[in-house]
Each structure stands twice: as structure tokens, then as C-alpha cells.
Amino acid sequence: MLHPNQTVYYTSGPFVQEATFISHDGPNCVLQTKLGTLKIRKGRVFTVQEANEQGLLNRDITRIHEAFAV
């Protein structure tokens, strides 16, 4: 169960982004991101623990390094 103001991660295409959970809206979650408010399916939102367990955070760091590799 997610709680307001909880740090979460969400998947968007090949990317994993950090956000703050605001509320549930039916089958979706409302998140506050660096770029504004986002409504996204619950299945694409993960707690920090869930993201770590699934290796999402490790893949995100790898993608960032690959993107900036020269």
C-alpha cells in the first residue's frame, strides 16, 4: 500500500524515474515528478524496496552511465 508523500519509482518506456506518490485515482496513481504531476497505472509504480528487489534501480544507473559514455 502506498502512502501520500512516499518516494516511489515508476517505469516509463525503458526508463525508471523517481517521484512522490500523491494519491490513488481509480486504477491509477497520481505522482509528483520533477516535471509536474503524472497519472500512471498502479502496475508501473514501485516502492523503493520493490524497485530494489526487481533490480530496477541498478538498471537505471546502468542506462545513465551508458547514455553518457564517450
mmCIF file of the N, C-alpha and C atoms, coordinates in Angstrom:
data_MODEL
# 
_entry.id   MODEL 
# 
loop_
_atom_site.group_PDB 
_atom_site.id 
_atom_site.type_symbol 
_atom_site.label_atom_id 
_atom_site.label_alt_id 
_atom_site.label_comp_id 
_atom_site.label_asym_id 
_atom_site.label_entity_id 
_atom_site.label_seq_id 
_atom_site.pdbx_PDB_ins_code 
_atom_site.Cartn_x 
_atom_site.Cartn_y 
_atom_site.Cartn_z 
_atom_site.occupancy 
_atom_site.B_iso_or_equiv 
_atom_site.pdbx_formal_charge 
_atom_site.auth_seq_id 
_atom_site.auth_comp_id 
_atom_site.auth_asym_id 
_atom_site.auth_atom_id 
_atom_site.pdbx_PDB_model_num 
ATOM 1   N N  . MET A 1 1  ? 0.840  -1.176 0.000   1.00 0.00 ? 1  MET A N  1 
ATOM 2   C CA . MET A 1 1  ? 0.000  0.000  0.000   1.00 0.00 ? 1  MET A CA 1 
ATOM 3   C C  . MET A 1 1  ? 0.885  1.240  0.000   1.00 0.00 ? 1  MET A C  1 
ATOM 4   N N  . LEU A 1 2  ? 0.585  2.129  -0.884  1.00 0.00 ? 2  LEU A N  1 
ATOM 5   C CA . LEU A 1 2  ? 1.333  3.380  -0.971  1.00 0.00 ? 2  LEU A CA 1 
ATOM 6   C C  . LEU A 1 2  ? 0.683  4.440  -0.091  1.00 0.00 ? 2  LEU A C  1 
ATOM 7   N N  . HIS A 1 3  ? 1.523  5.336  0.420   1.00 0.00 ? 3  HIS A N  1 
ATOM 8   C CA . HIS A 1 3  ? 1.054  6.394  1.311   1.00 0.00 ? 3  HIS A CA 1 
ATOM 9   C C  . HIS A 1 3  ? 1.430  7.749  0.737   1.00 0.00 ? 3  HIS A C  1 
ATOM 10  N N  . PRO A 1 4  ? 0.607  8.780  0.952   1.00 0.00 ? 4  PRO A N  1 
ATOM 11  C CA . PRO A 1 4  ? 0.929  10.120 0.457   1.00 0.00 ? 4  PRO A CA 1 
ATOM 12  C C  . PRO A 1 4  ? 2.326  10.560 0.901   1.00 0.00 ? 4  PRO A C  1 
ATOM 13  N N  . ASN A 1 5  ? 3.023  11.223 -0.006  1.00 0.00 ? 5  ASN A N  1 
ATOM 14  C CA . ASN A 1 5  ? 4.384  11.751 0.190   1.00 0.00 ? 5  ASN A CA 1 
ATOM 15  C C  . ASN A 1 5  ? 5.464  10.674 0.263   1.00 0.00 ? 5  ASN A C  1 
ATOM 16  N N  . GLN A 1 6  ? 5.125  9.452  -0.121  1.00 0.00 ? 6  GLN A N  1 
ATOM 17  C CA . GLN A 1 6  ? 6.092  8.360  -0.144  1.00 0.00 ? 6  GLN A CA 1 
ATOM 18  C C  . GLN A 1 6  ? 6.918  8.436  -1.428  1.00 0.00 ? 6  GLN A C  1 
ATOM 19  N N  . THR A 1 7  ? 8.227  8.223  -1.323  1.00 0.00 ? 7  THR A N  1 
ATOM 20  C CA . THR A 1 7  ? 9.084  8.169  -2.505  1.00 0.00 ? 7  THR A CA 1 
ATOM 21  C C  . THR A 1 7  ? 8.833  6.853  -3.221  1.00 0.00 ? 7  THR A C  1 
ATOM 22  N N  . VAL A 1 8  ? 8.611  6.932  -4.520  1.00 0.00 ? 8  VAL A N  1 
ATOM 23  C CA . VAL A 1 8  ? 8.360  5.753  -5.346  1.00 0.00 ? 8  VAL A CA 1 
ATOM 24  C C  . VAL A 1 8  ? 9.178  5.871  -6.630  1.00 0.00 ? 8  VAL A C  1 
ATOM 25  N N  . TYR A 1 9  ? 9.197  4.796  -7.381  1.00 0.00 ? 9  TYR A N  1 
ATOM 26  C CA . TYR A 1 9  ? 9.798  4.791  -8.708  1.00 0.00 ? 9  TYR A CA 1 
ATOM 27  C C  . TYR A 1 9  ? 8.734  4.319  -9.682  1.00 0.00 ? 9  TYR A C  1 
ATOM 28  N N  . TYR A 1 10 ? 8.763  4.867  -10.894 1.00 0.00 ? 10 TYR A N  1 
ATOM 29  C CA . TYR A 1 10 ? 7.816  4.423  -11.910 1.00 0.00 ? 10 TYR A CA 1 
ATOM 30  C C  . TYR A 1 10 ? 8.576  4.159  -13.202 1.00 0.00 ? 10 TYR A C  1 
ATOM 31  N N  . THR A 1 11 ? 8.038  3.242  -13.987 1.00 0.00 ? 11 THR A N  1 
ATOM 32  C CA . THR A 1 11 ? 8.655  2.919  -15.265 1.00 0.00 ? 11 THR A CA 1 
ATOM 33  C C  . THR A 1 11 ? 7.943  3.678  -16.372 1.00 0.00 ? 11 THR A C  1 
ATOM 34  N N  . SER A 1 12 ? 8.737  4.186  -17.283 1.00 0.00 ? 12 SER A N  1 
ATOM 35  C CA . SER A 1 12 ? 8.217  4.908  -18.440 1.00 0.00 ? 12 SER A CA 1 
ATOM 36  C C  . SER A 1 12 ? 9.073  4.496  -19.632 1.00 0.00 ? 12 SER A C  1 
ATOM 37  N N  . GLY A 1 13 ? 8.538  3.585  -20.430 1.00 0.00 ? 13 GLY A N  1 
ATOM 38  C CA . GLY A 1 13 ? 9.347  3.032  -21.510 1.00 0.00 ? 13 GLY A CA 1 
ATOM 39  C C  . GLY A 1 13 ? 10.545 2.318  -20.901 1.00 0.00 ? 13 GLY A C  1 
ATOM 40  N N  . PRO A 1 14 ? 11.749 2.600  -21.394 1.00 0.00 ? 14 PRO A N  1 
ATOM 41  C CA . PRO A 1 14 ? 12.935 1.933  -20.851 1.00 0.00 ? 14 PRO A CA 1 
ATOM 42  C C  . PRO A 1 14 ? 13.504 2.624  -19.607 1.00 0.00 ? 14 PRO A C  1 
ATOM 43  N N  . PHE A 1 15 ? 12.859 3.667  -19.139 1.00 0.00 ? 15 PHE A N  1 
ATOM 44  C CA . PHE A 1 15 ? 13.404 4.459  -18.037 1.00 0.00 ? 15 PHE A CA 1 
ATOM 45  C C  . PHE A 1 15 ? 12.715 4.182  -16.713 1.00 0.00 ? 15 PHE A C  1 
ATOM 46  N N  . VAL A 1 16 ? 13.465 4.368  -15.646 1.00 0.00 ? 16 VAL A N  1 
ATOM 47  C CA . VAL A 1 16 ? 12.940 4.288  -14.285 1.00 0.00 ? 16 VAL A CA 1 
ATOM 48  C C  . VAL A 1 16 ? 13.170 5.655  -13.662 1.00 0.00 ? 16 VAL A C  1 
ATOM 49  N N  . GLN A 1 17 ? 12.095 6.274  -13.180 1.00 0.00 ? 17 GLN A N  1 
ATOM 50  C CA . GLN A 1 17 ? 12.181 7.626  -12.645 1.00 0.00 ? 17 GLN A CA 1 
ATOM 51  C C  . GLN A 1 17 ? 11.700 7.659  -11.200 1.00 0.00 ? 17 GLN A C  1 
ATOM 52  N N  . GLU A 1 18 ? 12.257 8.571  -10.419 1.00 0.00 ? 18 GLU A N  1 
ATOM 53  C CA . GLU A 1 18 ? 11.827 8.758  -9.034  1.00 0.00 ? 18 GLU A CA 1 
ATOM 54  C C  . GLU A 1 18 ? 10.693 9.781  -8.996  1.00 0.00 ? 18 GLU A C  1 
ATOM 55  N N  . ALA A 1 19 ? 9.758  9.588  -8.072  1.00 0.00 ? 19 ALA A N  1 
ATOM 56  C CA . ALA A 1 19 ? 8.635  10.501 -7.910  1.00 0.00 ? 19 ALA A CA 1 
ATOM 57  C C  . ALA A 1 19 ? 8.132  10.424 -6.476  1.00 0.00 ? 19 ALA A C  1 
ATOM 58  N N  . THR A 1 20 ? 7.160  11.252 -6.180  1.00 0.00 ? 20 THR A N  1 
ATOM 59  C CA . THR A 1 20 ? 6.496  11.230 -4.883  1.00 0.00 ? 20 THR A CA 1 
ATOM 60  C C  . THR A 1 20 ? 5.042  10.845 -5.105  1.00 0.00 ? 20 THR A C  1 
ATOM 61  N N  . PHE A 1 21 ? 4.596  9.823  -4.401  1.00 0.00 ? 21 PHE A N  1 
ATOM 62  C CA . PHE A 1 21 ? 3.209  9.375  -4.513  1.00 0.00 ? 21 PHE A CA 1 
ATOM 63  C C  . PHE A 1 21 ? 2.302  10.404 -3.859  1.00 0.00 ? 21 PHE A C  1 
ATOM 64  N N  . ILE A 1 22 ? 1.227  10.773 -4.559  1.00 0.00 ? 22 ILE A N  1 
ATOM 65  C CA . ILE A 1 22 ? 0.250  11.734 -4.037  1.00 0.00 ? 22 ILE A CA 1 
ATOM 66  C C  . ILE A 1 22 ? -1.034 11.014 -3.611  1.00 0.00 ? 22 ILE A C  1 
ATOM 67  N N  . SER A 1 23 ? -1.639 10.256 -4.546  1.00 0.00 ? 23 SER A N  1 
ATOM 68  C CA . SER A 1 23 ? -2.908 9.597  -4.232  1.00 0.00 ? 23 SER A CA 1 
ATOM 69  C C  . SER A 1 23 ? -3.230 8.540  -5.283  1.00 0.00 ? 23 SER A C  1 
ATOM 70  N N  . HIS A 1 24 ? -4.274 7.762  -4.992  1.00 0.00 ? 24 HIS A N  1 
ATOM 71  C CA . HIS A 1 24 ? -4.831 6.807  -5.951  1.00 0.00 ? 24 HIS A CA 1 
ATOM 72  C C  . HIS A 1 24 ? -5.972 7.507  -6.679  1.00 0.00 ? 24 HIS A C  1 
ATOM 73  N N  . ASP A 1 25 ? -6.124 7.180  -7.955  1.00 0.00 ? 25 ASP A N  1 
ATOM 74  C CA . ASP A 1 25 ? -7.228 7.697  -8.759  1.00 0.00 ? 25 ASP A CA 1 
ATOM 75  C C  . ASP A 1 25 ? -7.741 6.529  -9.592  1.00 0.00 ? 25 ASP A C  1 
ATOM 76  N N  . GLY A 1 26 ? -8.633 5.741  -8.982  1.00 0.00 ? 26 GLY A N  1 
ATOM 77  C CA . GLY A 1 26 ? -9.127 4.542  -9.650  1.00 0.00 ? 26 GLY A CA 1 
ATOM 78  C C  . GLY A 1 26 ? -7.983 3.562  -9.856  1.00 0.00 ? 26 GLY A C  1 
ATOM 79  N N  . PRO A 1 27 ? -7.778 3.099  -11.102 1.00 0.00 ? 27 PRO A N  1 
ATOM 80  C CA . PRO A 1 27 ? -6.703 2.141  -11.371 1.00 0.00 ? 27 PRO A CA 1 
ATOM 81  C C  . PRO A 1 27 ? -5.333 2.807  -11.533 1.00 0.00 ? 27 PRO A C  1 
ATOM 82  N N  . ASN A 1 28 ? -5.256 4.092  -11.285 1.00 0.00 ? 28 ASN A N  1 
ATOM 83  C CA . ASN A 1 28 ? -4.022 4.843  -11.488 1.00 0.00 ? 28 ASN A CA 1 
ATOM 84  C C  . ASN A 1 28 ? -3.480 5.426  -10.190 1.00 0.00 ? 28 ASN A C  1 
ATOM 85  N N  . CYS A 1 29 ? -2.215 5.843  -10.256 1.00 0.00 ? 29 CYS A N  1 
ATOM 86  C CA . CYS A 1 29 ? -1.575 6.572  -9.159  1.00 0.00 ? 29 CYS A CA 1 
ATOM 87  C C  . CYS A 1 29 ? -1.286 7.981  -9.653  1.00 0.00 ? 29 CYS A C  1 
ATOM 88  N N  . VAL A 1 30 ? -1.448 8.939  -8.786  1.00 0.00 ? 30 VAL A N  1 
ATOM 89  C CA . VAL A 1 30 ? -1.083 10.313 -9.094  1.00 0.00 ? 30 VAL A CA 1 
ATOM 90  C C  . VAL A 1 30 ? 0.266  10.556 -8.419  1.00 0.00 ? 30 VAL A C  1 
ATOM 91  N N  . LEU A 1 31 ? 1.247  10.958 -9.222  1.00 0.00 ? 31 LEU A N  1 
ATOM 92  C CA . LEU A 1 31 ? 2.598  11.166 -8.740  1.00 0.00 ? 31 LEU A CA 1 
ATOM 93  C C  . LEU A 1 31 ? 3.036  12.596 -9.000  1.00 0.00 ? 31 LEU A C  1 
ATOM 94  N N  . GLN A 1 32 ? 3.912  13.091 -8.135  1.00 0.00 ? 32 GLN A N  1 
ATOM 95  C CA . GLN A 1 32 ? 4.554  14.379 -8.372  1.00 0.00 ? 32 GLN A CA 1 
ATOM 96  C C  . GLN A 1 32 ? 5.965  14.075 -8.842  1.00 0.00 ? 32 GLN A C  1 
ATOM 97  N N  . THR A 1 33 ? 6.311  14.507 -10.042 1.00 0.00 ? 33 THR A N  1 
ATOM 98  C CA . THR A 1 33 ? 7.638  14.277 -10.599 1.00 0.00 ? 33 THR A CA 1 
ATOM 99  C C  . THR A 1 33 ? 8.362  15.607 -10.731 1.00 0.00 ? 33 THR A C  1 
ATOM 100 N N  . LYS A 1 34 ? 9.600  15.550 -11.154 1.00 0.00 ? 34 LYS A N  1 
ATOM 101 C CA . LYS A 1 34 ? 10.376 16.767 -11.370 1.00 0.00 ? 34 LYS A CA 1 
ATOM 102 C C  . LYS A 1 34 ? 9.753  17.648 -12.442 1.00 0.00 ? 34 LYS A C  1 
ATOM 103 N N  . LEU A 1 35 ? 9.022  17.027 -13.361 1.00 0.00 ? 35 LEU A N  1 
ATOM 104 C CA . LEU A 1 35 ? 8.419  17.768 -14.463 1.00 0.00 ? 35 LEU A CA 1 
ATOM 105 C C  . LEU A 1 35 ? 6.962  18.129 -14.235 1.00 0.00 ? 35 LEU A C  1 
ATOM 106 N N  . GLY A 1 36 ? 6.391  17.720 -13.098 1.00 0.00 ? 36 GLY A N  1 
ATOM 107 C CA . GLY A 1 36 ? 4.997  18.031 -12.811 1.00 0.00 ? 36 GLY A CA 1 
ATOM 108 C C  . GLY A 1 36 ? 4.230  16.814 -12.324 1.00 0.00 ? 36 GLY A C  1 
ATOM 109 N N  . THR A 1 37 ? 2.910  16.916 -12.365 1.00 0.00 ? 37 THR A N  1 
ATOM 110 C CA . THR A 1 37 ? 2.038  15.852 -11.890 1.00 0.00 ? 37 THR A CA 1 
ATOM 111 C C  . THR A 1 37 ? 1.814  14.841 -13.009 1.00 0.00 ? 37 THR A C  1 
ATOM 112 N N  . LEU A 1 38 ? 1.802  13.563 -12.636 1.00 0.00 ? 38 LEU A N  1 
ATOM 113 C CA . LEU A 1 38 ? 1.650  12.482 -13.591 1.00 0.00 ? 38 LEU A CA 1 
ATOM 114 C C  . LEU A 1 38 ? 0.645  11.480 -13.065 1.00 0.00 ? 38 LEU A C  1 
ATOM 115 N N  . LYS A 1 39 ? -0.227 10.999 -13.945 1.00 0.00 ? 39 LYS A N  1 
ATOM 116 C CA . LYS A 1 39 ? -1.164 9.920  -13.598 1.00 0.00 ? 39 LYS A CA 1 
ATOM 117 C C  . LYS A 1 39 ? -0.721 8.695  -14.378 1.00 0.00 ? 39 LYS A C  1 
ATOM 118 N N  . ILE A 1 40 ? -0.448 7.600  -13.659 1.00 0.00 ? 40 ILE A N  1 
ATOM 119 C CA . ILE A 1 40 ? 0.121  6.407  -14.285 1.00 0.00 ? 40 ILE A CA 1 
ATOM 120 C C  . ILE A 1 40 ? -0.485 5.153  -13.644 1.00 0.00 ? 40 ILE A C  1 
ATOM 121 N N  . ARG A 1 41 ? -0.561 4.068  -14.409 1.00 0.00 ? 41 ARG A N  1 
ATOM 122 C CA . ARG A 1 41 ? -1.132 2.813  -13.905 1.00 0.00 ? 41 ARG A CA 1 
ATOM 123 C C  . ARG A 1 41 ? -0.394 2.323  -12.673 1.00 0.00 ? 41 ARG A C  1 
ATOM 124 N N  . LYS A 1 42 ? -1.125 1.749  -11.728 1.00 0.00 ? 42 LYS A N  1 
ATOM 125 C CA . LYS A 1 42 ? -0.534 1.235  -10.483 1.00 0.00 ? 42 LYS A CA 1 
ATOM 126 C C  . LYS A 1 42 ? 0.555  0.203  -10.747 1.00 0.00 ? 42 LYS A C  1 
ATOM 127 N N  . GLY A 1 43 ? 0.415  -0.599 -11.780 1.00 0.00 ? 43 GLY A N  1 
ATOM 128 C CA . GLY A 1 43 ? 1.377  -1.646 -12.087 1.00 0.00 ? 43 GLY A CA 1 
ATOM 129 C C  . GLY A 1 43 ? 2.743  -1.130 -12.502 1.00 0.00 ? 43 GLY A C  1 
ATOM 130 N N  . ARG A 1 44 ? 2.845  0.162  -12.781 1.00 0.00 ? 44 ARG A N  1 
ATOM 131 C CA . ARG A 1 44 ? 4.117  0.744  -13.194 1.00 0.00 ? 44 ARG A CA 1 
ATOM 132 C C  . ARG A 1 44 ? 4.762  1.558  -12.076 1.00 0.00 ? 44 ARG A C  1 
ATOM 133 N N  . VAL A 1 45 ? 4.182  1.499  -10.876 1.00 0.00 ? 45 VAL A N  1 
ATOM 134 C CA . VAL A 1 45 ? 4.687  2.256  -9.728  1.00 0.00 ? 45 VAL A CA 1 
ATOM 135 C C  . VAL A 1 45 ? 5.204  1.277  -8.683  1.00 0.00 ? 45 VAL A C  1 
ATOM 136 N N  . PHE A 1 46 ? 6.410  1.533  -8.165  1.00 0.00 ? 46 PHE A N  1 
ATOM 137 C CA . PHE A 1 46 ? 7.072  0.631  -7.236  1.00 0.00 ? 46 PHE A CA 1 
ATOM 138 C C  . PHE A 1 46 ? 7.604  1.398  -6.035  1.00 0.00 ? 46 PHE A C  1 
ATOM 139 N N  . THR A 1 47 ? 7.496  0.783  -4.862  1.00 0.00 ? 47 THR A N  1 
ATOM 140 C CA . THR A 1 47 ? 8.139  1.362  -3.684  1.00 0.00 ? 47 THR A CA 1 
ATOM 141 C C  . THR A 1 47 ? 9.651  1.223  -3.870  1.00 0.00 ? 47 THR A C  1 
ATOM 142 N N  . VAL A 1 48 ? 10.407 1.895  -3.029  1.00 0.00 ? 48 VAL A N  1 
ATOM 143 C CA . VAL A 1 48 ? 11.866 1.800  -3.110  1.00 0.00 ? 48 VAL A CA 1 
ATOM 144 C C  . VAL A 1 48 ? 12.295 0.344  -2.923  1.00 0.00 ? 48 VAL A C  1 
ATOM 145 N N  . GLN A 1 49 ? 11.695 -0.339 -1.962  1.00 0.00 ? 49 GLN A N  1 
ATOM 146 C CA . GLN A 1 49 ? 12.045 -1.737 -1.703  1.00 0.00 ? 49 GLN A CA 1 
ATOM 147 C C  . GLN A 1 49 ? 11.715 -2.614 -2.911  1.00 0.00 ? 49 GLN A C  1 
ATOM 148 N N  . GLU A 1 50 ? 10.534 -2.448 -3.486  1.00 0.00 ? 50 GLU A N  1 
ATOM 149 C CA . GLU A 1 50 ? 10.148 -3.245 -4.660  1.00 0.00 ? 50 GLU A CA 1 
ATOM 150 C C  . GLU A 1 50 ? 11.087 -2.979 -5.835  1.00 0.00 ? 50 GLU A C  1 
ATOM 151 N N  . ALA A 1 51 ? 11.442 -1.729 -6.048  1.00 0.00 ? 51 ALA A N  1 
ATOM 152 C CA . ALA A 1 51 ? 12.346 -1.372 -7.149  1.00 0.00 ? 51 ALA A CA 1 
ATOM 153 C C  . ALA A 1 51 ? 13.711 -2.016 -6.945  1.00 0.00 ? 51 ALA A C  1 
ATOM 154 N N  . ASN A 1 52 ? 14.196 -2.005 -5.708  1.00 0.00 ? 52 ASN A N  1 
ATOM 155 C CA . ASN A 1 52 ? 15.483 -2.655 -5.412  1.00 0.00 ? 52 ASN A CA 1 
ATOM 156 C C  . ASN A 1 52 ? 15.402 -4.153 -5.652  1.00 0.00 ? 52 ASN A C  1 
ATOM 157 N N  . GLU A 1 53 ? 14.338 -4.783 -5.163  1.00 0.00 ? 53 GLU A N  1 
ATOM 158 C CA . GLU A 1 53 ? 14.176 -6.232 -5.300  1.00 0.00 ? 53 GLU A CA 1 
ATOM 159 C C  . GLU A 1 53 ? 14.116 -6.657 -6.764  1.00 0.00 ? 53 GLU A C  1 
ATOM 160 N N  . GLN A 1 54 ? 13.511 -5.840 -7.605  1.00 0.00 ? 54 GLN A N  1 
ATOM 161 C CA . GLN A 1 54 ? 13.379 -6.175 -9.022  1.00 0.00 ? 54 GLN A CA 1 
ATOM 162 C C  . GLN A 1 54 ? 14.578 -5.709 -9.850  1.00 0.00 ? 54 GLN A C  1 
ATOM 163 N N  . GLY A 1 55 ? 15.532 -5.056 -9.200  1.00 0.00 ? 55 GLY A N  1 
ATOM 164 C CA . GLY A 1 55 ? 16.721 -4.598 -9.910  1.00 0.00 ? 55 GLY A CA 1 
ATOM 165 C C  . GLY A 1 55 ? 16.486 -3.394 -10.794 1.00 0.00 ? 55 GLY A C  1 
ATOM 166 N N  . LEU A 1 56 ? 15.384 -2.711 -10.612 1.00 0.00 ? 56 LEU A N  1 
ATOM 167 C CA . LEU A 1 56 ? 15.086 -1.550 -11.454 1.00 0.00 ? 56 LEU A CA 1 
ATOM 168 C C  . LEU A 1 56 ? 16.069 -0.411 -11.235 1.00 0.00 ? 56 LEU A C  1 
ATOM 169 N N  . LEU A 1 57 ? 16.505 -0.225 -10.027 1.00 0.00 ? 57 LEU A N  1 
ATOM 170 C CA . LEU A 1 57 ? 17.407 0.878  -9.735  1.00 0.00 ? 57 LEU A CA 1 
ATOM 171 C C  . LEU A 1 57 ? 18.781 0.623  -10.322 1.00 0.00 ? 57 LEU A C  1 
ATOM 172 N N  . ASN A 1 58 ? 19.237 -0.603 -10.292 1.00 0.00 ? 58 ASN A N  1 
ATOM 173 C CA . ASN A 1 58 ? 20.532 -0.944 -10.883 1.00 0.00 ? 58 ASN A CA 1 
ATOM 174 C C  . ASN A 1 58 ? 20.520 -0.736 -12.390 1.00 0.00 ? 58 ASN A C  1 
ATOM 175 N N  . ARG A 1 59 ? 19.421 -1.094 -13.039 1.00 0.00 ? 59 ARG A N  1 
ATOM 176 C CA . ARG A 1 59 ? 19.321 -0.904 -14.488 1.00 0.00 ? 59 ARG A CA 1 
ATOM 177 C C  . ARG A 1 59 ? 19.299 0.572  -14.824 1.00 0.00 ? 59 ARG A C  1 
ATOM 178 N N  . ASP A 1 60 ? 18.634 1.384  -13.997 1.00 0.00 ? 60 ASP A N  1 
ATOM 179 C CA . ASP A 1 60 ? 18.562 2.820  -14.246 1.00 0.00 ? 60 ASP A CA 1 
ATOM 180 C C  . ASP A 1 60 ? 19.954 3.429  -14.211 1.00 0.00 ? 60 ASP A C  1 
ATOM 181 N N  . ILE A 1 61 ? 20.745 3.063  -13.220 1.00 0.00 ? 61 ILE A N  1 
ATOM 182 C CA . ILE A 1 61 ? 22.101 3.591  -13.107 1.00 0.00 ? 61 ILE A CA 1 
ATOM 183 C C  . ILE A 1 61 ? 22.927 3.148  -14.314 1.00 0.00 ? 61 ILE A C  1 
ATOM 184 N N  . THR A 1 62 ? 22.762 1.913  -14.746 1.00 0.00 ? 62 THR A N  1 
ATOM 185 C CA . THR A 1 62 ? 23.489 1.405  -15.903 1.00 0.00 ? 62 THR A CA 1 
ATOM 186 C C  . THR A 1 62 ? 23.108 2.201  -17.144 1.00 0.00 ? 62 THR A C  1 
ATOM 187 N N  . ARG A 1 63 ? 21.835 2.468  -17.341 1.00 0.00 ? 63 ARG A N  1 
ATOM 188 C CA . ARG A 1 63 ? 21.389 3.233  -18.522 1.00 0.00 ? 63 ARG A CA 1 
ATOM 189 C C  . ARG A 1 63 ? 21.963 4.644  -18.510 1.00 0.00 ? 63 ARG A C  1 
ATOM 190 N N  . ILE A 1 64 ? 22.004 5.252  -17.335 1.00 0.00 ? 64 ILE A N  1 
ATOM 191 C CA . ILE A 1 64 ? 22.555 6.610  -17.251 1.00 0.00 ? 64 ILE A CA 1 
ATOM 192 C C  . ILE A 1 64 ? 24.022 6.587  -17.652 1.00 0.00 ? 64 ILE A C  1 
ATOM 193 N N  . HIS A 1 65 ? 24.780 5.615  -17.142 1.00 0.00 ? 65 HIS A N  1 
ATOM 194 C CA . HIS A 1 65 ? 26.193 5.522  -17.492 1.00 0.00 ? 65 HIS A CA 1 
ATOM 195 C C  . HIS A 1 65 ? 26.371 5.264  -18.980 1.00 0.00 ? 65 HIS A C  1 
ATOM 196 N N  . GLU A 1 66 ? 25.542 4.413  -19.548 1.00 0.00 ? 66 GLU A N  1 
ATOM 197 C CA . GLU A 1 66 ? 25.646 4.113  -20.985 1.00 0.00 ? 66 GLU A CA 1 
ATOM 198 C C  . GLU A 1 66 ? 25.311 5.352  -21.816 1.00 0.00 ? 66 GLU A C  1 
ATOM 199 N N  . ALA A 1 67 ? 24.328 6.120  -21.382 1.00 0.00 ? 67 ALA A N  1 
ATOM 200 C CA . ALA A 1 67 ? 23.903 7.304  -22.118 1.00 0.00 ? 67 ALA A CA 1 
ATOM 201 C C  . ALA A 1 67 ? 25.002 8.353  -22.172 1.00 0.00 ? 67 ALA A C  1 
ATOM 202 N N  . PHE A 1 68 ? 25.808 8.445  -21.127 1.00 0.00 ? 68 PHE A N  1 
ATOM 203 C CA . PHE A 1 68 ? 26.834 9.475  -21.061 1.00 0.00 ? 68 PHE A CA 1 
ATOM 204 C C  . PHE A 1 68 ? 28.226 8.937  -21.354 1.00 0.00 ? 68 PHE A C  1 
ATOM 205 N N  . ALA A 1 69 ? 28.327 7.672  -21.722 1.00 0.00 ? 69 ALA A N  1 
ATOM 206 C CA . ALA A 1 69 ? 29.638 7.091  -22.030 1.00 0.00 ? 69 ALA A CA 1 
ATOM 207 C C  . ALA A 1 69 ? 30.181 7.713  -23.312 1.00 0.00 ? 69 ALA A C  1 
ATOM 208 N N  . VAL A 1 70 ? 31.460 7.947  -23.320 1.00 0.00 ? 70 VAL A N  1 
ATOM 209 C CA . VAL A 1 70 ? 32.092 8.543  -24.509 1.00 0.00 ? 70 VAL A CA 1 
ATOM 210 C C  . VAL A 1 70 ? 32.920 7.499  -25.215 1.00 0.00 ? 70 VAL A C  1 
# 
